[in-house]
C-alpha cells in the first residue's frame, strides 16, 4: 500500500486564531483543473465564489497561490481560509492561571467552547488564546464542555502535546468538579455512581444503557443550603456529559442544565443568563516532562440562586 506523504506546513498564517482549511487532491478523478474539483467538492460554496477565491490568490499550494487556471495535480495539498458566520461574543474573560514555556492553564468561563466545533469557531478558548497571546501553535491537552466552566490546560510547544494528552488518556490526572443541585435528605452520600453510557453522533443527550459500566463518578455533599446543595464530584472515567448524567440519575440534575433531565429549546443567541452550575475546580497530576507535581485550582465561584419565598 502506498504511504501518503506528510503534509507540509501551511503557507497561510492563522486568521483570528483559526488555521486555514487544508485539503488534499485525490490521487484519481475526472478533473482537469483545480477549479473543477473544488466546485464539485465544496458543495456549500457557489462556483462563482470558488472562482473569485482563485482569482484573488486566496487558494494556496505549498509553493504559493494558485492561478485561476491551475491544472489538477493528484496529491497536491491546498490551503484557504473560510468565511465564518458571525458569532455572538461570549462576554466573559478567559483568565490565565499559569504559564511557562510548555503549558498554559486557564480558567474558562461558562458558554465558551474549548476548541472550534460546529457553529462555535471564533468564539472559543483556543482561538482567543492563540490570537490574544500570540501563540499560534497552542493546542488543547483535554477539553471541557462549552457549558462547563473551570480549569483547562493547553500545550504551548507542539512536540510536548502527546506527552500531556497521554496523561489525560491514561487517567493519571485527578479531576475535581463542583456542582449546585437539589438536596435529597434520603440520599446517602458520599457514593460512587456507575453505569454504562452511550452517546450517539448528532444526538445531544447521552443515555445510560444496560451492560458493563464504562462510566464511574464519586459524588460528595459539600454543604446544604435549604432545598439546594453544593457537591464535590470526582469523575473516574471521562465519558461525554458523565457528571451531568450521573447527577441526573440520582434525581439531582445540575442547576441550569438544558439537557438533563429534559432537552430544552436552545437559548437565544446572546442569552447568558442561566449558566450550567458545573465547575471544573481542580486538576492535579505529575508532569510527564519535568516530573514536577502540578496542581491547578479555579478561582471561579458557583453562586447559589436565592431561595423562593
C-alpha positions in Angstrom: 0.0 0.0 0.0 1.3 3.4 -1.0 2.1 5.6 2.1 0.8 9.1 1.9 3.3 11.9 2.3 3.2 14.1 5.4 1.6 17.4 4.7 3.9 20.4 4.5 3.3 23.3 6.9 0.6 25.7 6.0 1.8 28.6 3.8 -1.0 30.7 5.3 -1.0 32.2 8.8 -3.9 31.8 11.2 -6.7 34.2 10.9 -8.1 35.3 14.3 -6.5 32.2 15.8 -8.1 29.8 13.3 -6.0 27.6 11.0 -6.5 27.7 7.3 -8.5 24.8 5.8 -6.3 22.1 4.4 -7.3 19.8 1.5 -5.5 17.1 -0.4 -6.4 16.5 -4.0 -7.4 12.8 -4.6 -5.0 10.5 -6.5 -7.5 9.9 -9.2 -10.5 11.6 -10.7 -12.0 13.2 -13.8 -11.0 16.8 -13.1 -8.6 18.7 -15.4 -8.4 21.8 -13.2 -8.3 22.6 -9.5 -11.3 24.8 -10.1 -13.4 21.9 -11.4 -12.5 19.7 -8.4 -13.2 22.4 -5.8 -16.5 23.3 -7.3 -17.6 19.7 -7.1 -16.1 19.1 -3.6 -17.1 22.3 -1.8 -20.8 21.9 -2.3 -21.7 24.6 0.2 -19.6 27.2 -1.8 -21.1 28.6 -5.0 -18.9 28.1 -8.1 -18.6 31.8 -8.5 -17.1 32.1 -5.0 -14.5 29.4 -5.8 -13.6 31.2 -9.0 -13.3 34.5 -7.1 -11.0 33.0 -4.5 -8.7 31.6 -7.2 -8.7 35.0 -9.0 -7.8 36.7 -5.8 -5.0 34.3 -5.0 -6.7 33.1 -1.8 -6.2 29.4 -2.5 -2.6 28.3 -2.0 -0.4 25.3 -2.6 2.8 24.8 -0.7 4.7 27.0 -3.1 2.2 29.9 -3.2 -1.2 31.0 -4.6 -2.7 29.1 -7.5 -3.8 30.8 -10.7 -7.4 30.6 -11.8 -6.5 28.0 -14.5 -4.3 25.8 -12.2 -4.2 22.3 -13.6 -5.3 19.4 -11.5 -2.3 17.6 -9.9 -3.2 14.5 -7.8 -2.0 14.5 -4.2 -1.4 18.3 -4.0 -2.2 19.9 -0.7 -4.2 23.1 -0.8 -5.0 25.7 1.9 -7.5 28.5 2.1 -9.4 30.5 4.8 -13.1 30.0 5.0 -15.5 32.7 5.9 -17.2 32.3 9.3 -20.8 33.1 10.2 -21.0 35.9 12.7 -20.9 34.7 16.3 -22.2 36.4 19.3 -19.2 37.3 21.5 -19.2 35.5 24.9 -18.8 38.4 27.3 -16.6 36.7 29.8 -12.8 36.6 30.0 -10.5 33.6 29.8 -8.3 34.0 32.9 -4.7 32.7 32.8 -3.9 30.7 35.9 -0.4 29.6 35.0 2.0 29.9 32.1 5.5 28.6 31.3 7.3 27.7 28.1 5.4 24.4 27.9 2.0 24.9 29.5 -0.8 27.4 29.6 -3.6 26.8 32.2 -6.7 28.9 32.1 -10.0 29.4 33.9 -12.6 29.0 31.2 -15.9 30.8 31.6 -19.3 29.2 31.0 -20.7 29.3 27.4 -17.3 29.4 25.7 -16.3 26.3 23.8 -12.7 24.9 24.4 -12.0 24.4 20.7 -13.7 25.1 17.4 -16.6 22.9 16.7 -19.9 23.2 14.8 -21.2 26.8 14.9 -18.6 27.8 17.5 -15.4 28.7 15.7 -14.0 32.1 16.5 -15.7 32.3 20.0 -13.7 29.5 21.6 -11.0 29.5 24.3 -8.4 28.1 21.8 -8.8 30.7 19.1 -9.0 33.6 21.7 -5.8 32.5 23.4 -3.9 31.9 20.1 -4.8 35.3 18.9 -4.6 37.3 22.2 -1.4 35.8 23.4 0.4 35.3 20.1 0.6 31.5 20.4 -0.3 30.1 17.0 0.9 26.6 17.9 -1.2 26.3 21.0 -3.2 23.1 21.4 -5.5 21.6 24.0 -4.3 18.8 26.3 -8.0 18.0 27.0 -11.4 19.6 26.7 -14.3 20.9 28.8 -17.9 21.1 27.6 -18.9 24.6 26.3 -21.4 25.0 29.2 -18.9 23.9 31.9 -16.6 26.5 33.4 -13.2 25.9 35.1 -9.6 24.7 34.6 -8.4 23.8 31.1 -4.8 23.0 30.2 -3.2 23.8 26.8 0.2 22.9 25.5 2.4 25.6 24.0 5.1 23.5 22.4 3.8 21.1 19.8 6.4 18.5 20.5 5.1 18.1 24.0 1.4 17.7 23.1 1.5 13.9 23.0 3.1 13.6 26.4 0.4 15.8 28.1 -2.5 14.3 26.3 -1.3 10.8 27.3 -1.6 11.8 31.0 -5.4 12.5 30.4 -5.9 9.5 28.2 -4.3 7.2 30.8 -6.4 8.7 33.6 -3.3 9.9 35.5 -5.0 13.2 36.3 -7.0 13.8 39.4 -10.0 15.9 38.5 -12.4 17.6 40.9 -15.6 19.3 40.0 -18.1 21.3 41.9 -21.9 21.5 41.2 -25.0 23.0 42.5 -28.2 20.9 42.5 -31.2 20.0 44.6 -30.9 18.4 48.0 -32.4 15.0 48.9 -32.2 14.1 52.6 -33.0 10.4 51.8 -29.9 10.1 49.5 -26.9 8.6 51.3 -23.7 10.4 50.3 -20.8 10.1 49.6 -21.4 7.4 47.0 -19.9 6.1 43.7 -22.2 6.0 40.7 -21.5 3.5 37.9 -23.3 2.9 34.7 -22.9 2.2 31.0 -23.2 5.3 28.9 -23.6 5.8 25.2 -23.6 9.0 23.1 -24.8 8.9 19.5 -23.4 11.3 17.0 -25.9 14.1 16.3 -27.9 13.4 19.4 -27.4 16.0 22.1 -28.1 13.8 25.2 -26.1 10.8 26.3 -28.0 7.9 27.8 -27.5 5.1 30.2 -28.0 1.6 28.8 -27.7 -2.0 30.1 -24.3 -3.5 30.1 -20.9 -3.4 31.9 -20.2 0.0 33.4 -17.9 2.3 31.4 -18.6 5.5 33.5 -17.8 6.0 37.2 -18.2 9.1 39.3 -17.8 9.9 43.0 -20.4 12.2 44.5 -19.9 14.0 47.8 -22.0 16.5 49.7 -20.1 19.7 50.5 -22.9 21.8 52.1 -26.7 22.1 52.2 -28.5 25.4 51.5 -32.2 24.9 52.1 -33.6 22.9 49.2 -30.3 23.1 47.3 -26.8 21.8 48.0 -23.2 22.1 46.8 -21.5 18.9 45.7 -17.9 17.8 45.0 -17.7 15.4 42.0 -14.8 13.2 41.0 -15.0 11.6 37.5 -13.0 8.4 37.5 -13.7 8.0 33.8 -14.3 10.6 31.1 -17.5 9.9 29.2 -19.3 12.8 27.5 -21.7 14.5 29.9 -20.8 11.9 32.5 -21.2 14.1 35.6 -24.4 15.6 34.3 -25.9 12.2 33.6 -24.9 10.7 36.9 -26.2 13.6 38.9 -29.5 13.3 37.0 -29.7 9.6 37.6 -29.5 10.4 41.4 -32.5 12.6 41.0 -30.3 15.7 41.3 -30.0 17.4 37.9 -27.4 20.2 38.0 -28.9 23.6 38.1 -29.1 25.3 34.7 -28.7 22.0 32.7 -30.5 22.4 29.4 -30.3 18.7 28.5 -30.9 16.6 31.7 -33.5 15.6 32.6 -35.1 17.2 29.6 -33.7 18.7 26.4 -34.9 22.3 26.4 -35.1 24.6 23.4 -31.8 26.2 22.5 -31.2 29.5 24.2 -31.4 32.6 22.0 -28.0 33.9 20.8 -26.6 36.3 23.5 -28.6 34.7 26.3 -26.0 34.1 29.0 -28.4 34.4 32.0 -28.7 30.7 33.0 -25.3 29.0 33.2 -24.9 25.4 34.0 -23.8 25.2 37.6 -20.9 22.9 37.0 -17.3 24.0 37.6 -14.0 22.1 36.9 -12.5 23.1 40.2 -9.1 21.3 40.1 -6.5 19.4 38.0 -3.7 17.6 39.7 -1.0 15.3 38.2 2.7 14.5 37.9 4.2 16.4 35.0 5.3 13.8 32.4 8.1 16.1 31.1 9.5 17.6 34.3 8.4 15.1 36.9 7.0 18.1 39.0 3.8 17.7 40.9 1.2 20.1 39.3 -2.0 21.4 41.0 -4.2 24.0 39.4 -7.3 25.4 41.0 -10.1 27.5 39.6 -10.8 30.9 41.0 -14.4 30.9 39.9 -17.4 30.6 42.2 -20.8 28.9 41.7 -23.4 31.2 43.2 -26.5 29.8 44.7 -29.7 31.3 43.5 -32.0 32.9 46.1 -34.4 30.6 47.7 -38.1 31.1 46.6 -40.2 33.0 49.1 
